[in-house]
């Protein structure tokens, strides 16, 4: 099974930084995941949350701050802000990079062109069918992943050209990767680790040997999780 380092090796480095991505690749991840979103002045930064509150105690939304304001605020708490362009220019790991588009990119041709021309394998993580269709104008199906809002959307995203479909671990009680493949045909299905017994918004995505074994037994091709070193050791 393929293992994808969620926000990079986020248990050992600050999430969504070049350091976290490099570490995830060095530990043997198949891909490392990060989250582009735009600032007020249109700079694509690698930052997961809608606001800066969790990481820097600031309740403002990223889209309400300029790049300089966001960079300064994060630097105040010792976090180095990374941009989409910096990942394209500076990332040199062996793993692919999964860009989870944390904004509506359905009209942003430039971001998909940039991913298509990246010096490494870039995977576009799309959240709606319009994004999927735009991604497929520039990228092959195997480089487009659907962060589906529900399992019922599998057919629509597959028809739009997504070669990878993501299920939450929570959904496995109702639908399995094998079920999805039977419904839509040839595709990969990746699982996002999510342990309901851990209520922390980040650490509930650590994953475990048991969750990996279950996903594999149900037909999953890959798993996104925080604990990439643990996952790779399970191979």
Buried (B, 14 or more C-beta within 10 A) or exposed (E): BBBBBBBBBBBBBBBBBBBBBBBBBBBBBBBBBBBBBBBBEEBBBBBBBBBBEEBBEBEBBBEBBEBEBBBEBBEEEEBEBBBBEBBBEEBEBEBBBBBBBBBEBBEBEEBBEBBBEBEBBBBBBBBBBBBBBBBBEBBEBEBBBBBBEEBEBBBBBBEBBBBBBBBBBBBBEEBBBEBBBEEBEEBBBBBBBBBEEEEEEBEBBBBBEEBBEBBBEBBBBBBBBBBBBBBBEBE
